[in-house]
Amino acid sequence: MTDGESVKVWFREGESVESMWATRTGPDHYRLENSPFFAYGVSWQDIVEARPAPDGTLSFVRVVEKSGRRTIRVFFDGPHAAQERIDAVLAAVNVRGATYEGMNRIYFAVDVSPDIALGPVVRFLTQEGVQWEHVDPELGTVALRDQLAPG
């Protein structure tokens, strides 16, 4: 395997299994190339350590270097959610500086870059009645508490 090669890194947490695209950056180190839909504690562009599992897949070991990006997951109102509402909310998320990728039409991973405050994004989602959860970092971190402060 050579540096720059795209591979899949597998995240296994209990019964949950997810693979994410990654680019090799060095021996056993990979930069994540998409946002997580199920894994916690990682975000797009984090550098992770992964090693071959017995089945031959690359298995996540630990985070080596955080990218500074934050991930939240957004869930809309089930299969009957109005597409116009979903489109409007996601467009407003973009206006606030965040990007997203969808797993399907109601479940999205939202990426907030290090230079964008997380607070306005999550306050907007809460005001709109959209279900969301923190994926990375944990709510208890000082930096995240500061960003969520009213204002």
N, C-alpha and C positions, 0 to 999 in steps of 0.2 A: 504494500500500500504506500502511496506517495503523498506528500503534502499537497493540499489543494484538491485532493480526490473527494468526491461526494459519497457519503455512506449513510446508513441508518444506524442511529444509536437507540437502543431499547431501554425504556424506563419501566421497571416492574415494582409496583407498590401493592402488596397484598394480591387481590384478585385483578387489580387494574394493570393493564399493559398498554404501552403506547410507544410507537417508534417516531423519531423525529429526524429529519434530514440534518446532516452536519458535514462540515468540511474539515478534513484533517489538517491540523496546524503543527503537529509534532508527534513524537512517540506517545501513543495513548491519549493524545489531546485533540479535541474536536470543537469547532465553533458551531453552535446550533443555528440552523438556517430557517427555522420557522418557530412559531409560538406554540406552547403546549396546550393541548385540549384536555388532558387528564392529569399530567404530572404536576407536582407542586414544587416550589423552590427554585425553578429555573425559568429563564426568559430567553427570547430571541437574542442571539449573538453572544450569550454566555459561553465561556470556554469550559468544557467538562472533560473529565477523565473517563474513558470507557475501555473495557478489556473484553477479549473474546470469552463468551460463555461456552459451556459444554456443547450447546447446539450450534455453535459457529457464529452466532450473532454477536454484535458489540453491545455489551451491557454497561449501562451507566454505573459509575462508581462514586463520583463526587464532583462538585463544582470546583474548578480550579481558579477561575477568575470571573467575577460578575461584570456584565456589560453596563450596568447602571439602568437598564431598561426595567420597567415594571409591567407585569401582566395581570389583567383581570379577565374573568370570564363573564359573559353576558348571556342570559337565557330569556327568550321571549315567551309569550303566553301559549306555548304548545302549538300543535299543528294548525290551529285555527287563527293564529296571529295574522293580523292584516299586513300584507306585504308593504303597503304604503307607509304604515307606522314604522315598521322595521327599517325601511329605507330612510325615512326621515330621521330616526334616532341615530342610525349609523352615519349619516351625513353630518349630523350635529357633533358626533364624536370626532369625525375628521376635522371639522372646523375648530375644535378645541385642541387640535394638534396630535391626536392619537390615530393610529391605524388599526386595522383589524383583518382577520382572516376567518372565514366561516367553515365550520364542520358540516353544517347543513343550513337550512333556511331559518332556524331559530336559535342556534348555538354558535357563539363567536368567541374567539380569543382576541382581546384588545391589547395592543402594545402601546405603552406610553414611554416615549424616549426620555433620556435623562434630563433634557433641557425643557421639558414640559411639566408643569405642576399637575399632579394626579388629582388634587382636590376638585377643581372645576369639572373634571370628567365624571368622577363618581357622584358628585352632588347633582349634576345634570341627570345621570341615570336614575338616581334615587328619586328626584323630583318627577321624573317621567314614569315612575312605578315599574321600572325595568329591574328584574332580578339580576344581581351580579355578585361575584365573590372575588376576594383577593387570592391571587395565586403566588405572587412573588413581588415584593418581599412581604413578610408577615406584618399584620396591622400594628403590632406592638413596637416596631422599630421607631426610634426617635425621628428619623428623617421622614417617615411616612406620617407619623402623628403631626409633624409640623406642616406637611403639605395638605393635610385634611382639615387643618384649623379653619374656622369660619373666616370668610373674607372674600 
